[in-house]
Amino acid sequence: MGIEFRGVSKTYPDGTVAVADFSCQVPSHRTLALVGTSGSGKTTLMRMVNRMIDPTTGEVLIDGKDVRGLDKVALRRSIGYVPQAGGLLPHRRVLDNVATVPVLTGTPKAEARTQAVALLEKVGLDPALGKRFPGQLSGGQQQRVAVARALAADPNILLMDEPFGAVDPIVRRDLQDQLLALQAELGKTIVLVTHDIDEAFKLGDQVVVLRTGGVIAQEGTPQQIMAAPADDFVRDFVGAGRAERSLRTVDLDGRRVVVDGDDRPVGVLEK
């Protein structure tokens, strides 16, 4: 399912403009990464897709249909959602957390739990963890459960709000790699919100860099944005001038080693 933001804005009663005028298309089976600092409107835009927030003006379309014409509850149950820090129900066992939406939509509990076991394996967890409560899991494990829960109803669309921001860098990289593997297999339409440009570049097929108020500073593939930042704001945001962004190769014992602007090794070129 494709998503289109058509001239959307959001102004709150106190006059705060969260999003001024935003238009963007997300093709089916692709990942859009919305990246920006606090106040750039990225989470507001993402929440317009499942009607957690309705735009003041403009339209959000899914396969050409305005989401405001759809039932809110049915819409939200049809879209996978991974909030910050997982958002798991602490008093329910992991297996029942994953099975929540299928049970609500009529799947028998036993069948939903069987499907939940398979999903835990799919996101790289031991199914035995399904008997535990969320508080008994590590932060990284909780985030994997949150992804499994979002996938449980086999949605076409997945919304992810800073999904890996609350875990340490090593776990974060593992979770990013897991998401890339899942996306290669499942081909969802994903809207990812992040403040981390490296995460946006790694996970996004399409990246939108936002200024304050949901104004697009630049839109394109990670390669396009890195190769030609639109202005100083984008150049600073993506760190185009940082030493780790400036790469070259040196020959060392017959191998071509990639080093950054400070001559630190970052990889080896394979023949």
C-alpha positions in Angstrom: 0.0 0.0 0.0 1.3 3.4 -1.0 1.0 6.5 1.3 0.7 10.1 0.1 0.8 13.3 2.2 -0.9 15.9 0.2 -0.4 19.5 1.4 -0.9 18.6 5.1 -0.5 21.0 8.0 -1.1 20.9 11.7 -1.7 24.0 13.8 -2.7 23.5 17.5 -5.2 25.6 19.4 -2.5 27.7 21.0 -1.2 28.7 17.6 1.8 26.3 17.5 2.5 25.2 14.0 3.8 21.7 14.1 3.7 21.2 10.3 3.3 24.0 7.9 2.8 22.5 4.4 4.0 19.0 3.7 3.7 16.8 0.6 5.4 13.5 0.0 4.7 10.1 -1.5 5.8 6.8 -0.1 5.7 4.0 -2.7 4.4 0.5 -1.7 7.0 -1.8 -0.1 9.5 1.1 0.5 10.8 2.7 3.6 10.5 6.5 4.2 12.7 7.9 6.9 11.6 11.2 8.4 14.6 12.7 10.1 15.0 16.0 12.0 15.5 17.6 15.3 12.9 18.1 18.0 10.1 20.4 16.7 10.5 19.3 13.1 7.1 17.7 13.0 8.3 14.2 12.1 6.3 12.3 14.7 3.2 14.5 14.0 3.4 13.5 10.3 3.8 9.8 11.1 0.8 9.9 13.4 -1.4 11.4 10.7 -1.2 8.0 8.8 -3.1 6.1 11.5 -5.2 9.1 12.6 -3.6 9.5 16.0 -3.4 13.1 14.8 -5.7 14.6 12.1 -4.2 17.3 9.9 -5.6 20.8 10.1 -5.5 21.1 6.3 -4.6 18.7 3.5 -5.0 14.9 3.1 -3.2 11.7 4.0 -4.1 9.0 1.5 -3.5 5.3 1.6 -3.9 3.7 -1.8 -5.7 6.9 -2.9 -8.2 6.8 0.0 -8.3 9.7 2.5 -7.7 8.2 5.9 -10.3 10.6 7.4 -13.0 8.6 5.7 -11.9 5.4 7.4 -12.9 4.1 10.8 -10.1 5.0 13.3 -10.2 1.7 15.2 -10.2 -0.4 12.1 -7.4 1.7 10.5 -5.2 1.5 13.6 -5.6 -2.3 13.8 -4.7 -2.6 10.2 -1.4 -0.7 10.6 1.6 -2.0 12.6 2.9 0.6 15.1 6.2 0.5 17.0 6.3 3.4 19.5 9.3 4.7 21.4 10.5 2.3 24.1 8.3 -0.5 22.9 5.0 0.4 24.6 4.4 -3.2 25.7 1.6 -4.0 28.2 3.6 -4.7 31.4 0.9 -6.9 33.0 0.6 -9.3 30.1 3.0 -12.0 29.1 5.1 -11.5 26.0 3.2 -14.0 23.9 -0.1 -12.3 24.8 1.4 -8.9 23.9 2.3 -10.1 20.5 -1.1 -11.7 20.0 -3.1 -8.5 21.1 -4.3 -7.3 17.7 -5.1 -10.7 16.1 -7.2 -11.6 19.2 -9.0 -8.2 19.0 -9.8 -8.8 15.4 -11.3 -12.2 16.0 -8.5 -14.7 15.7 -8.9 -17.5 18.3 -6.5 -17.0 21.2 -4.8 -20.4 20.8 -4.2 -19.7 17.1 -3.0 -16.2 17.8 -0.5 -17.5 20.4 0.8 -20.1 17.9 1.4 -17.3 15.4 3.1 -15.2 18.1 5.6 -18.0 18.8 6.6 -18.0 15.1 6.9 -14.2 15.1 9.2 -14.2 18.1 11.5 -16.5 16.1 11.2 -14.3 13.1 12.5 -11.3 15.1 15.4 -13.3 16.5 14.0 -14.2 20.0 13.8 -17.6 21.8 10.1 -18.5 21.8 10.5 -19.5 25.5 10.7 -15.8 26.3 7.0 -15.7 25.4 6.2 -16.9 28.9 7.9 -13.9 30.5 6.6 -10.5 31.3 8.1 -7.4 29.5 9.9 -6.3 32.6 11.9 -9.5 32.7 13.4 -8.7 29.3 16.3 -6.5 28.3 15.6 -3.3 26.4 16.7 -4.8 23.1 14.5 -7.9 23.6 11.5 -5.6 24.4 12.0 -3.8 21.1 12.1 -7.0 19.2 8.8 -8.0 20.9 7.4 -4.6 19.9 8.3 -5.3 16.3 6.8 -8.8 16.5 3.6 -7.3 17.9 3.4 -4.7 15.1 3.7 -7.5 12.5 1.2 -9.8 14.2 -1.8 -8.8 12.1 0.3 -8.9 8.9 -0.2 -5.2 8.1 0.8 -3.7 4.8 2.0 -0.5 6.6 4.4 -0.2 9.5 4.9 3.0 11.5 8.0 3.2 13.6 8.6 6.1 16.0 12.2 6.3 17.2 12.0 2.5 17.6 15.6 1.9 18.6 16.4 5.1 20.5 16.3 3.7 24.0 18.9 0.9 23.6 22.7 1.0 23.5 24.6 1.4 20.2 25.5 -2.3 19.8 22.0 -3.5 20.3 20.7 -0.7 18.1 22.9 -1.9 15.2 21.6 -5.4 15.7 18.0 -4.2 15.6 18.6 -2.1 12.5 20.1 -5.2 10.8 17.1 -7.3 11.9 14.7 -4.7 10.4 16.6 -4.7 7.1 16.4 -8.5 7.0 12.7 -8.5 7.8 11.9 -5.8 5.2 13.8 -7.7 2.5 11.6 -10.7 3.3 8.2 -9.0 4.0 8.3 -5.9 1.9 6.2 -3.6 4.1 5.5 0.1 3.4 7.3 1.7 6.4 7.4 5.2 7.8 10.3 5.6 10.2 10.8 8.6 12.5 14.3 9.2 13.8 16.6 12.0 14.8 19.7 9.9 13.8 20.8 10.6 10.3 23.0 7.5 10.2 19.9 5.4 11.1 17.9 7.2 8.4 20.5 6.6 5.8 20.9 2.9 6.8 17.1 2.1 6.9 15.5 4.5 4.5 15.0 3.9 0.8 13.9 7.6 0.7 14.9 10.2 3.3 13.2 13.5 4.1 15.3 15.9 6.2 13.0 18.3 8.0 13.4 21.8 9.4 11.4 23.1 12.3 7.6 23.1 11.5 7.7 20.1 9.1 9.4 22.1 6.3 11.3 19.8 3.8 14.9 20.8 3.7 15.8 18.0 1.3 14.2 14.8 0.0 15.9 12.0 -1.8 17.8 8.7 -1.5 20.6 8.6 1.1 23.1 8.6 -1.7 21.6 11.7 -3.3 21.5 13.7 -0.1 25.0 12.7 1.0 26.4 13.5 -2.5 24.7 16.9 -2.8 23.4 18.4 0.4 20.8 21.1 -0.6 22.2 23.8 1.7 24.3 24.5 4.8 21.5 23.2 7.1 21.4 19.8 5.4 25.2 19.7 5.1 25.6 20.3 8.9 22.7 17.9 9.7 24.2 15.0 7.7 27.7 15.8 8.8 29.0 16.1 5.3 32.1 17.9 6.7 32.9 15.5 9.4 36.1 13.5 9.2 34.2 10.2 9.3 32.3 11.1 6.2 35.5 11.8 4.2 36.8 8.4 3.1 39.7 7.4 1.0 41.7 4.2 0.4 45.3 3.4 1.3 47.4 0.3 0.3 48.5 -1.8 3.3 50.3 -5.1 2.8 48.6 -5.6 -0.5 45.1 -4.8 0.7 43.1 -1.6 0.1 42.0 -0.2 3.5 39.4 2.5 3.7 40.3 5.3 6.1 38.5 8.5 7.2 39.7 12.0 7.3 41.6 11.4 10.5 43.3 8.3 9.0 41.2 5.9 11.1 40.5 2.6 9.4 36.8 2.0 8.7 36.9 -1.0 6.4 38.6 -3.1 3.8 37.8 -3.1 0.0 37.1 -6.6 -1.3 38.2 -7.5 -4.7 
